[in-house]
């Protein structure tokens, strides 16, 4: 099929699928499989056998269509109850075995409707679209839209592979762990950090921090090779030398030396690639072990489309797609949600004496902050949590502590001595985290603040000082967020109370009231805390 701009070449066809390649000038070929699966899972098994032949492994691949299979209860509404069948199990196994992953989508969840009225109406998600890791790595931005169903019982699915104005993120400099593997990184830090600066200790720290990070960033842009391209080049060179090494003629001594050097460089490059993608994967359960660059790359690629909001339903069910309007909708929603109120504290009970800090403990809390205490707080910080506006991660502090110790300690000790925190320390990046998959309303997002690293260190110092006192100051009714206590204890207590209600023979009745305060912690006024 030729359209003048895009060519589609059919490679294989069957009653359940058409497989071909899409050719767009200037872009790599994409393998595409259009599926119309049989309702019989035993017949449908031929699709998974087709995928097992390697259709979706080596090329950027899209598999989409009507799979006539539901994978979870929320995929079906109405009709017979959902049952996790053999067909669903086989489909999930095939997707996993062939590295096929689904992107988040916007629009209606169910893709098929029987168009019947009332209680006979059935909605099912039968149509899906999957990409493999090669395809996800190739496109920086991709989104899936479920469009409006009009004359058909199926709705159309639109895949968008980026757009000119689709990436509106401000480009902040960020410290990269992979830089630590280059000897030049340490020299750059030493050179830029040790330059003389004037001003307050906080101003000096800010200038050194900013200057050092900018120097590292532009050095990496100008001097470091693309790791992916370097890996491919080295793999080809090593493979060629290894093939010639076992041939009848063999290789010379110089070529053998080159092979050893190239193999070492390839191993170092693979380690750097792993570090690069691991920092972006945000897979916290990963521990040190075998290198798994492909896994980290896949995790990071999957996160990329999930980090974008392409449309939003707000107000009177208005669908907002313009990025500026989406931004205004979020601003309006959270501004109304968090409008402050002045609490009436008349008659507010005094703090019990048992919950006041004892004089001896107060003296310890007010003691000067030592360098050792600051370093202990820094060691407690996770190395690769998402940075704030400063772009620095805790791994920078861990790696260059001896170089930066003086300025960091002086700035923090000045803050604890005066009680005055520089305003820029409190600047945060607000990020919206979806509470549910495919979130499309403002209330389905949870905003979190990414604090600057110096603020995290100050907070960690306070936490370490308060930690021994908290159990004695927090009432026993507070079950959560206190070490050694669990909110599940309240669940057990509630079960005991309800059991008492059921077995009690008392003439007077009992009543239990459950109060669930939405956003309880967010609604505590500062005046109450003070």
C-alpha positions in Angstrom: 0.0 0.0 0.0 1.5 3.4 -1.0 0.1 6.8 0.1 2.8 9.0 -1.3 4.3 9.7 2.1 4.0 6.3 3.9 4.4 2.8 2.4 3.0 -0.3 4.0 4.5 -3.6 2.8 2.6 -6.7 3.8 4.9 -9.6 4.9 2.3 -12.1 6.2 -1.4 -12.3 6.4 -3.9 -14.7 8.0 -7.6 -14.7 9.0 -6.5 -13.3 12.4 -3.7 -10.9 11.5 -1.8 -8.8 8.9 1.9 -8.2 9.5 3.9 -5.7 7.5 6.4 -2.9 7.7 5.6 0.8 7.6 8.2 2.8 5.7 8.4 6.6 6.3 11.2 8.5 4.5 14.0 9.4 6.8 12.8 7.1 9.6 13.6 3.5 10.5 11.1 0.9 9.3 8.4 -0.1 11.9 6.9 -3.6 12.0 3.2 -3.4 12.5 0.8 -6.3 13.2 -3.0 -5.7 12.9 -4.9 -8.3 14.9 -8.5 -9.5 14.7 -8.5 -12.3 17.1 -10.9 -15.2 17.2 -13.3 -15.5 20.1 -12.1 -19.1 20.7 -8.9 -19.0 22.8 -7.6 -22.2 21.2 -7.8 -20.7 17.7 -6.5 -17.4 19.1 -3.3 -19.3 20.2 -2.1 -19.0 16.6 -1.5 -15.3 17.2 0.9 -16.0 20.1 2.7 -18.6 18.0 3.1 -15.9 15.3 4.6 -13.5 17.8 6.9 -16.3 19.1 8.5 -16.5 15.7 10.3 -13.3 16.5 8.0 -10.7 14.8 8.3 -8.2 17.7 11.9 -8.7 18.9 14.5 -6.9 16.8 12.6 -4.1 15.0 10.5 -1.2 16.5 7.1 -2.9 16.6 3.5 -2.1 17.1 0.8 -4.8 17.8 -2.7 -3.5 17.8 -6.3 -4.6 17.1 -9.2 -6.5 18.6 -7.8 -9.3 20.8 -11.3 -10.5 21.9 -9.9 -11.0 25.4 -10.2 -9.2 28.7 -7.4 -9.3 31.2 -8.9 -7.8 34.4 -12.3 -7.1 36.0 -12.3 -3.4 35.2 -12.1 -4.2 31.5 -15.7 -5.4 31.5 -18.9 -3.6 32.6 -22.3 -5.4 32.4 -23.1 -8.9 31.2 -21.6 -12.0 32.7 -19.1 -11.4 35.6 -15.4 -11.3 34.6 -13.5 -14.6 34.8 -9.8 -14.9 34.5 -9.7 -17.5 31.8 -7.0 -19.6 30.0 -7.2 -17.1 27.1 -6.3 -14.2 29.3 -3.4 -16.1 30.9 -2.0 -17.1 27.5 -2.3 -13.5 26.2 -0.4 -12.1 29.3 2.3 -14.8 28.9 2.7 -13.9 25.2 3.0 -10.2 25.9 5.7 -10.8 28.5 7.6 -13.3 26.4 7.7 -10.9 23.4 8.6 -7.7 25.3 5.3 -6.0 24.4 4.2 -3.2 26.7 1.1 -1.0 26.8 1.3 2.7 27.1 -1.0 4.8 29.2 -4.0 6.0 27.2 -6.5 8.8 27.5 -10.2 8.6 26.6 -12.9 6.0 27.4 -11.7 2.8 29.1 -13.9 0.4 27.2 -13.4 0.0 23.5 -16.4 -2.1 22.5 -20.2 -1.8 23.2 -23.1 -4.0 22.2 -25.2 -0.8 21.8 -28.0 -2.3 23.8 -30.1 -0.1 26.2 -30.5 -0.4 30.0 -29.5 -3.5 31.8 -28.6 -5.3 28.6 -25.8 -2.9 27.8 -22.3 -4.4 27.9 -19.0 -2.5 27.7 -15.7 -4.4 27.2 -12.1 -3.4 26.5 -11.2 -5.7 23.6 -8.9 -3.4 21.6 -5.4 -2.7 22.7 -2.1 -1.4 21.3 1.3 -2.6 22.4 4.9 -1.4 21.6 8.1 -3.3 22.2 11.2 -1.9 24.0 13.0 -1.1 20.7 10.1 1.1 19.6 9.8 2.8 23.0 13.5 3.6 22.9 13.2 5.0 19.4 10.4 7.6 20.1 10.9 10.2 22.8 7.2 10.9 23.1 4.3 8.6 22.4 0.6 8.7 23.5 -2.5 6.7 22.8 -5.9 8.1 22.5 -9.2 6.2 22.6 -11.4 8.3 20.3 -15.2 8.7 20.1 -17.2 5.7 19.0 -19.8 6.8 16.4 -21.2 4.3 13.9 -19.2 1.2 14.9 -19.4 -0.9 18.0 -15.7 -0.4 18.4 -14.0 2.9 19.1 -10.9 3.9 17.1 -7.4 4.1 18.7 -4.9 6.8 17.7 -1.2 6.5 18.3 0.7 9.8 18.3 4.5 9.6 18.1 5.4 13.1 19.4 4.6 16.6 18.2 6.6 19.8 17.8 5.3 21.3 21.0 4.7 18.2 23.0 7.7 18.4 25.3 7.4 21.6 27.3 9.6 20.8 30.2 12.1 23.3 31.3 15.6 22.0 30.9 17.2 22.0 34.3 20.8 20.8 34.8 21.0 17.6 36.8 23.9 15.7 38.2 24.4 12.4 36.4 25.9 9.4 38.2 27.6 8.3 35.0 29.9 11.3 35.2 31.6 9.7 38.2 33.1 7.0 36.1 35.3 9.6 34.2 38.5 10.8 35.9 37.9 14.3 34.4 34.7 14.6 36.5 36.7 14.9 39.8 39.1 17.4 38.3 36.2 19.6 37.1 34.6 19.5 40.5 37.9 20.4 42.2 38.6 23.3 39.8 35.2 24.9 39.9 34.4 24.4 43.6 37.7 25.8 44.8 37.3 29.1 43.1 37.0 32.0 45.5 33.6 33.5 46.1 32.3 36.5 48.1 29.0 36.8 50.0 27.2 35.0 52.8 27.9 31.4 53.4 24.6 30.5 51.7 25.4 32.7 48.7 28.8 31.2 48.4 27.4 27.6 48.5 24.8 28.5 45.9 27.4 29.9 43.5 29.8 27.0 43.9 26.9 24.5 43.5 25.6 26.2 40.3 29.0 26.8 38.7 30.2 23.2 39.3 27.0 21.6 37.9 27.0 23.9 34.8 30.7 23.0 34.1 29.9 19.3 34.4 26.9 19.5 32.2 28.6 21.4 29.3 31.7 19.2 29.6 29.5 16.1 29.2 27.7 17.7 26.2 30.9 18.6 24.4 33.3 15.9 25.3 31.5 12.7 26.0 30.4 10.4 23.2 26.9 9.1 22.7 27.0 5.9 24.9 24.6 4.0 22.7 26.5 4.6 19.5 29.8 3.9 21.2 28.5 0.6 22.5 27.4 -0.5 19.0 30.7 0.6 17.5 32.7 -1.3 20.2 30.6 -4.4 19.9 31.2 -4.5 16.2 35.0 -4.0 16.6 35.3 -6.6 19.3 33.2 -9.1 17.4 35.3 -8.6 14.2 38.6 -9.1 16.1 37.3 -12.2 18.0 36.2 -13.8 14.7 39.6 -13.1 13.1 41.3 -14.3 16.3 40.0 -17.9 15.8 40.5 -17.9 12.0 43.3 -19.8 10.4 45.5 -16.7 10.0 44.8 -15.4 13.5 45.6 -11.8 14.6 48.9 -10.0 15.2 50.2 -9.1 18.7 49.2 -5.4 18.2 45.7 -6.5 17.2 45.5 -8.8 20.3 46.4 -5.8 22.4 43.7 -3.7 20.7 41.2 -6.5 21.3 42.0 -6.4 25.1 41.7 -2.6 25.2 38.4 -2.6 23.2 36.9 -5.3 25.4 37.7 -3.3 28.5 36.3 -0.1 26.9 33.1 -2.0 26.0 32.7 -3.3 29.6 33.2 0.2 30.9 30.6 1.6 28.4 28.1 -1.1 29.3 28.5 -0.1 33.0 28.0 3.5 32.1 24.9 2.8 30.2 23.5 0.8 33.1 24.2 3.7 35.4 22.5 6.1 33.0 19.3 4.2 32.6 19.2 3.0 36.3 19.1 6.6 37.4 16.1 7.2 35.2 14.3 3.9 35.9 13.1 4.7 39.4 12.9 1.0 40.2 13.5 1.2 44.0 13.5 -2.5 44.6 16.6 -3.0 42.4 19.7 -3.9 44.4 23.3 -4.2 43.3 23.9 -7.3 41.2 24.1 -8.4 37.5 24.1 -5.6 35.0 20.7 -5.2 33.3 20.8 -2.2 31.1 17.9 -3.5 28.9 15.6 -3.7 31.9 16.5 -0.1 33.2 16.2 1.2 29.6 12.7 -0.4 29.3 11.6 1.0 32.7 12.7 4.5 31.8 11.1 4.3 28.3 7.8 3.2 29.9 7.9 6.1 32.3 8.4 8.7 29.6 4.8 8.6 28.1 3.3 8.2 31.6 4.9 11.5 32.6 2.9 13.5 30.1 -0.7 14.8 30.5 -2.2 15.1 27.0 -5.7 15.9 27.9 -7.8 16.6 31.0 -11.5 16.6 31.9 -12.3 19.6 34.0 -15.3 21.8 35.0 -18.6 20.9 33.3 -17.1 17.8 31.8 -15.0 20.0 29.5 -12.2 18.2 27.6 -9.0 20.3 27.7 -6.2 19.4 25.4 -4.2 22.7 24.9 -1.1 22.5 27.2 -1.7 26.1 28.5 -5.3 25.3 29.3 -4.3 22.1 31.1 -1.9 24.1 33.2 -4.5 26.6 34.1 -7.0 23.9 35.0 -4.6 22.4 37.5 -3.8 25.8 38.9 -7.5 26.5 39.4 -8.2 23.2 40.9 -5.5 23.1 43.5 -5.8 26.8 44.3 -9.5 26.2 45.2 -8.6 23.0 47.1 -6.0 24.5 49.3 -7.4 27.9 50.0 -6.3 28.7 53.6 -8.8 29.3 56.4 -8.2 31.1 59.7 -9.0 28.6 62.4 -10.9 29.5 65.6 -8.5 28.5 68.4 -10.6 29.8 71.2 -11.0 27.1 73.8 -8.2 25.1 72.2 -6.8 22.7 74.9 -3.3 23.3 76.3 -0.7 20.8 75.4 -0.5 18.1 78.2 2.7 18.3 80.3 3.5 14.7 79.3 3.8 15.8 75.7 6.1 18.7 76.3 9.8 18.3 75.7 11.7 17.7 79.0 14.4 20.4 79.8 17.3 17.9 79.4 16.0 16.9 76.0 15.4 20.5 75.0 19.1 21.3 75.8 20.2 18.4 73.5 17.8 19.6 70.7 19.2 23.2 70.9 22.9 22.1 70.8 25.1 23.2 68.0 25.1 21.1 64.8 28.4 19.4 64.3 30.1 18.4 61.0 29.8 14.8 62.0 26.1 15.1 62.5 25.7 16.7 59.0 27.7 13.9 57.4 25.5 11.3 59.1 22.4 12.9 57.8 23.9 13.0 54.2 24.7 9.3 54.4 21.1 8.6 55.2 19.9 10.2 52.0 19.2 7.9 49.1 21.7 8.7 46.3 19.3 9.0 43.3 16.0 10.4 44.4 14.6 13.0 42.0 16.4 16.3 42.5 14.8 19.7 43.0 15.6 23.0 41.3 19.2 22.8 42.2 19.7 19.6 40.1 22.0 18.0 42.7 21.5 14.5 44.0 22.8 13.1 47.2 25.3 11.0 45.2 27.2 14.2 44.5 27.5 14.9 48.2 28.5 11.3 48.9 31.2 11.3 46.1 32.8 14.8 46.8 32.3 15.3 50.5 35.9 16.1 51.3 35.9 18.8 48.6 32.5 20.4 49.5 32.4 19.7 53.2 33.5 23.2 54.5 30.9 25.2 52.5 28.0 22.8 53.1 28.6 22.6 56.8 29.0 26.3 57.2 25.8 27.1 55.4 23.8 24.5 57.4 25.3 25.5 60.7 24.5 29.2 59.9 20.8 28.2 59.4 20.6 26.2 62.6 22.3 29.0 64.6 20.1 31.8 63.3 16.9 30.0 62.4 16.8 31.9 59.1 16.6 29.7 56.0 17.6 31.3 52.7 14.4 31.6 50.6 15.9 29.7 47.6 16.4 26.6 49.8 12.7 26.4 50.1 12.0 26.5 46.4 10.6 23.2 45.1 9.5 21.6 41.9 5.9 20.5 42.1 5.3 17.2 40.2 1.9 15.6 39.6 1.8 11.9 40.3 -1.3 10.0 38.9 -3.2 8.1 41.6 -4.7 5.7 39.1 -3.7 4.5 35.6 -4.7 6.8 32.8 -5.7 9.6 35.1 -7.8 12.3 33.3 -9.2 14.5 36.1 -7.3 16.9 38.3 -8.4 15.1 41.5 -6.8 11.9 40.2 -3.3 13.5 40.5 -1.3 13.9 43.7 1.1 16.8 43.8 4.5 16.3 45.4 7.3 18.7 46.0 10.8 17.9 44.9 13.0 19.6 47.5 16.5 20.8 47.0 19.3 18.6 48.3 20.5 21.2 50.9 16.9 21.4 52.3 16.8 17.6 52.5 20.0 17.6 54.5 18.7 20.2 56.9 15.4 18.2 57.3 17.3 15.0 57.9 19.4 16.6 60.6 16.2 17.7 62.4 14.6 14.2 62.0 17.7 12.5 63.5 17.6 14.8 66.5 13.8 14.4 67.0 13.7 10.7 66.3 14.5 9.5 69.9 11.9 11.8 71.4 8.9 11.3 69.2 7.6 8.0 70.7 7.2 9.7 74.1 5.7 12.9 72.6 3.2 11.4 70.2 0.0 10.0 71.9 -0.7 6.3 71.7 -3.8 7.1 69.6 -1.4 8.0 66.7 -0.7 4.7 65.0 0.8 5.6 61.7 4.1 7.4 60.8 5.7 6.4 64.2 8.4 3.7 64.3 7.3 0.6 66.1 3.6 1.4 65.5 1.3 0.5 62.7 -2.1 1.7 61.5 -3.1 -2.0 61.2 -3.2 -1.9 65.1 -6.3 0.3 64.7 -7.8 -2.2 62.3 -7.4 -5.0 64.9 -8.9 -2.8 67.6 -11.9 -1.9 65.4 -12.5 -5.6 64.8 -12.5 -6.2 68.5 -15.0 -3.4 69.0 -17.4 -4.6 66.3 -17.1 -8.1 67.7 -18.2 -6.7 71.1 -21.2 -5.1 69.4 -22.3 -8.4 67.9 -22.0 -10.5 71.1 -23.2 -7.9 73.6 -26.5 -8.6 75.4 -26.7 -5.2 77.0 -30.1 -3.6 76.9 -28.7 -0.2 75.9 -27.4 -0.2 72.3 -23.9 0.7 71.0 -23.0 3.0 68.1 -19.7 3.3 66.2 -18.9 6.4 64.1 -16.2 6.2 61.4 -14.8 9.5 60.4 -12.7 9.6 57.2 -11.2 13.1 56.7 -10.1 13.7 53.1 -6.7 15.3 52.9 -6.5 15.4 56.7 -2.9 16.4 57.0 -3.2 19.0 54.2 -6.0 20.7 56.1 -4.1 21.3 59.4 -3.7 25.1 59.7 -0.3 26.5 60.6 -2.0 28.4 63.5 -3.0 25.1 65.1 0.5 23.8 64.9 2.1 26.9 66.3 
